[in-house]
């Protein structure tokens, strides 16, 4: 495909910046491949980028990395301990734009999906109607690593299990939005989502010209309200954030969120269960705790119920939860619903519980637990993306078209040994957005993690964390695998300036 030609640009400064940019064969969110022209309503941003120029963009990008380092926006690779050190999450300065009209559809689809998942969780840990009716095989649920039979018959405040969710969305080669996976236990990335906007406003203010961008800085207040909603027994519920500690890969986010919403950051040793309540130790004596925003896995929450060797949790916590005197967000046991095999059944959940068709479709998924689909996967490993159902962070994956023969053969052995542990999906041509790669503009693949808060009401973050595969040609967006992130703008259809509006109308639609 030839580079973007100059006919679509009136301003030479813009042409100079993007003339060598080559969209891929898939869906580019900035440019129409067929017409080699900017997508409708993109010209104001492109003009601002052109006025800045590539050299200045790179200089500001370097300043952004330094700013993030000063702000402490770091992460630690899993298992790196003290040896791996802290890393800055790579930040890309070219924003991703989603129009408000499109976003409203995604909002409805996300809320629909989570309502069905919440009903599913209440059901499988309760009467199990969906299993008894044969809509989902019982063995697929009870063999999940996220299944927690200890949570049976525990009532949840507001009948909500997933209070803070991060659902990963992608756009396929046609530009159609699809759900890639559900993150329902301890979804991460919110701090980077918020800090990306802060950095953009400080270092790239000119790029906002001519746009009404939906604000996101009220996320902390919505989060606090959601957490407080989970304690209807108190007029002034005390909320704490439970962290595994400083060596956790997401500790920056834990401390950041606790500070932003004004709650105590605690470790398991700071809490005690006595007299039917959870208490926080403090220099002023013990204080009752009503809601725990937990950022540790189920297994480590309560050594009396889950892993007995856990030093991170709070003995007796689940007993207090069972009596209804403490709420945990997200509820233990939600991991069964973000099992990648159970993901394949979410459309069926929507039809079963809500009597609706899914607003956002899944990616087509092959279940290796089914013999016919297993055979297909084994015969087409070189064409598919294979995922371990319990892994995250880009680990446990095989990207068939990019894999060696030895890697494919090794994965085939693993799949045959434990078919339940693997699913497969077509190798999708994820949408691309221009990104700085090696100092040049390059079409990099992206996904999107919007954050949904569900207490007494629903709230969906305007945009979310756009993760970007900064390594050229890569489809893996995870930070642990060389990915980075970008600011995501939900924009109004109408620019704020009449001159910009005139330019926008003249842009070539796709």
Buried (B, 14 or more C-beta within 10 A) or exposed (E): EEEBEBEBBEBEEBBBBBBEBBBBEBBBBBBBBEBBBBBBBBBBBBBBBBBBBBEEBBEBBEBBBEBBEEBEBBBBBBEBEEEBEBBBBBBBBBBBBBBBEBBEEBBEBBBBBBBBBBBBBBBBBBEBBBBEEEBBBEEBBEBBBBBBEBBEEBEBBBEBBBBBBBBBBBBBEEBEBBBBBBBBBBBBBBBBBBBBBBBBBEBBEEBBBBBBBBEBEEBBEBBBBBBBBBBBEEEEBBBBBBBBEEEBBBBBBBBBBBEBBEBBBBBBEBBBBEEEBBBBEEEEEBEBBBBBBBBBBBBBBBBBBBBEEBEBBBBBBBBBBBEBBBBBBBBBBBBBBBBBBBBBBBBBBBBBBBEEEBBBBBBEBBBBBBEEBBEBBBEEBEEBBBBBBBBBBBEBBBBBEBBEEEBBEEBBEBBEEEBBBBBBBBBBBBBBBBBBBEEEBBBBBBBBBBBBBBBEEBBBBBBBBBBBBBBEEBBBBBBBBBBBBBBBBBBBEBBBBEEBBEBBEEBBEB
